[in-house]
Amino acid sequence: MTPSITVHFLTLPGTRVDRIFWVLEELGIEYGTRCHVPGKGGIPQSLKDVTKLGKSPVIEIDGRIASETGSIIHNLLAAHPAPGIESSPSNDSYFWSHFSEGTMMLHLQPSRVLGMMDGAMDRRLSKEGAAGAHALYKLFNDNWVTRNVQAQLDFVEDFLSRNENFSGSDKLGEGDFMMAYPLNTLAYGMRAGDFKIGPASKKWLDRMRARPAWSRGLKRMAEAQKAQAKL
Ligand SMILES: N[C@@H](CCC(=O)N[C@@H](CS)C(=O)NCC(=O)O)C(=O)O
């Protein structure tokens, strides 16, 4: 019997769920969607009812809840073999899947959250307090985020100038699906222009973005958000 799959996600700009939509479309799997809209208190109760962690994305497969993007993608690929896509990860795919969340997002997410807080400091603190907070944020960004993220992008560029995909072969693997998110955020998303992205990385990303399943995934995500907005 075909499993029943529902994708749960937070309606945040530039959210990680686009990788899940992309994979599901690549694998040709049928799925339903459920958006959770963050309220004034942050994560909505509807998502907390689905997962105690209150993090997005989450998928529900035959009533079982699975979270962590890398783990979700790994299990989807293993369960749904498709031409041109690895069902079991190469060593490179495995490495890059971990690198995506464990190294790149480890730097990008705190940077984004602290950036949002930094933006609110002028409203919340005295002039002197805000100046101190801005200086601290700048120190964090310059000394930790920028230096590390640029080194990571250079590392990615070196690999992609020698390999067709993050899988290390002509097939796509979990490393490719996972790495597309931080690279897309840095090249075309909220951080566009903040870092130098090499030509091989840009070419790889543009090739992924040109895949019909990528566009179908984005369309499906937008439709789900539109339907939610009408409720
Ligand atoms: N490592 C987790 C990270 C999940 C995560 O942080 N998701 C973000 C959205 S992209 C989230 O739920 N943010 C809401 C919050 O932290 O309050 C994964 O890959 O799924």
PDBQT file of the ligand as one rigid body, heavy atoms in Angstrom, charges set to zero:
ROOT
HETATM    1  N1  LIG A 301      18.311  20.644  12.159  1.00  0.00    +0.000 N 
HETATM    2  C1  LIG A 301      16.894  20.833  12.024  1.00  0.00    +0.000 C 
HETATM    3  C2  LIG A 301      16.601  22.307  12.203  1.00  0.00    +0.000 C 
HETATM    4  C3  LIG A 301      15.123  22.611  12.257  1.00  0.00    +0.000 C 
HETATM    5  C4  LIG A 301      14.868  24.102  12.398  1.00  0.00    +0.000 C 
HETATM    6  O1  LIG A 301      15.558  24.827  13.132  1.00  0.00    +0.000 OA
HETATM    7  N2  LIG A 301      13.870  24.598  11.676  1.00  0.00    +0.000 N 
HETATM    8  C5  LIG A 301      13.481  26.003  11.745  1.00  0.00    +0.000 C 
HETATM    9  C6  LIG A 301      12.777  26.432  10.459  1.00  0.00    +0.000 C 
HETATM   10  S1  LIG A 301      13.763  26.352   9.049  1.00  0.00    +0.000 SA
HETATM   11  C7  LIG A 301      12.493  26.201  12.853  1.00  0.00    +0.000 C 
HETATM   12  O2  LIG A 301      11.707  25.321  13.141  1.00  0.00    +0.000 OA
HETATM   13  N3  LIG A 301      12.517  27.399  13.426  1.00  0.00    +0.000 N 
HETATM   14  C8  LIG A 301      11.588  27.807  14.397  1.00  0.00    +0.000 C 
HETATM   15  C9  LIG A 301      12.209  28.028  15.755  1.00  0.00    +0.000 C 
HETATM   16  O3  LIG A 301      13.354  27.600  15.957  1.00  0.00    +0.000 OA
HETATM   17  O4  LIG A 301      11.554  28.609  16.584  1.00  0.00    +0.000 OA
HETATM   18  C10 LIG A 301      16.470  20.306  10.642  1.00  0.00    +0.000 C 
HETATM   19  O5  LIG A 301      17.306  20.205   9.746  1.00  0.00    +0.000 OA
HETATM   20  O6  LIG A 301      15.301  19.945  10.452  1.00  0.00    +0.000 OA
ENDROOT
TORSDOF 0
